[in-house]
Amino acid sequence: PLFFLHHAQLDRIWAIWQNRDPVTRLRGYGGKTNLGREASVDDSVSTFGIRDEVLVSDVLDIRESPFCYTYSSLF
């Protein structure tokens, strides 16, 4: 239970950060991959066989599918 509580808080903090500048931060993604190339929102996110892989762009905004949730209070 502590693991899930910790990660739920990290998710909440991420949502707070995104909502402070949604135009930039809801689609902002960059840096280098573990292969050394530039990261892209078109990169795949491995789900380790649990489900089909998804694109980074599909999981950046918690308010959109597949997540479809929000926090009642972000502060």
C-alpha positions in Angstrom: 0.0 0.0 0.0 2.8 2.4 0.7 4.2 2.0 -2.8 0.8 2.9 -4.4 0.3 5.9 -2.0 3.8 7.2 -2.9 3.2 6.9 -6.6 -0.3 8.4 -6.4 1.4 11.5 -4.8 4.0 11.7 -7.5 1.2 11.6 -10.1 -0.6 14.4 -8.3 2.5 16.5 -8.1 3.1 15.9 -11.9 -0.5 17.1 -12.6 0.0 20.2 -10.5 3.2 21.0 -12.5 1.4 20.4 -15.8 -1.5 22.6 -14.9 0.7 25.6 -14.1 1.5 25.9 -17.8 -0.8 23.5 -19.7 -0.1 24.8 -23.2 3.6 23.9 -22.9 3.7 21.1 -20.3 0.8 18.9 -21.4 2.8 18.0 -24.5 6.3 18.8 -23.4 8.7 15.9 -23.7 12.4 15.7 -24.5 15.8 14.6 -23.6 17.8 11.5 -24.7 16.6 7.9 -24.8 18.6 5.1 -23.3 19.9 4.5 -26.8 21.3 8.1 -26.9 18.9 9.6 -29.5 16.6 12.5 -29.0 13.3 11.5 -27.3 10.1 12.0 -29.1 6.4 11.9 -28.2 6.1 9.3 -31.0 8.3 6.9 -29.0 6.6 3.7 -27.7 6.1 3.0 -24.0 6.7 -0.6 -23.1 4.0 -2.2 -21.0 6.0 -5.4 -20.6 3.4 -7.5 -22.4 0.5 -6.5 -20.1 -1.2 -4.6 -23.0 -0.3 -3.2 -26.4 2.5 -0.6 -26.3 1.3 3.0 -26.4 2.9 6.2 -27.6 4.3 8.7 -25.2 1.8 11.3 -26.7 -1.1 9.0 -25.6 -0.2 9.1 -21.9 1.0 12.7 -21.2 -2.4 14.0 -20.2 -4.2 12.2 -17.4 -7.5 13.8 -18.4 -7.5 12.0 -21.8 -7.9 8.4 -22.7 -6.7 5.9 -21.5 -6.7 7.4 -18.0 -9.6 9.9 -18.0 -9.3 11.3 -14.5 -8.5 14.5 -12.7 -7.8 15.6 -9.2 -10.6 17.6 -7.4 -8.0 19.9 -5.9 -4.5 20.4 -7.3 -3.3 22.6 -4.4 
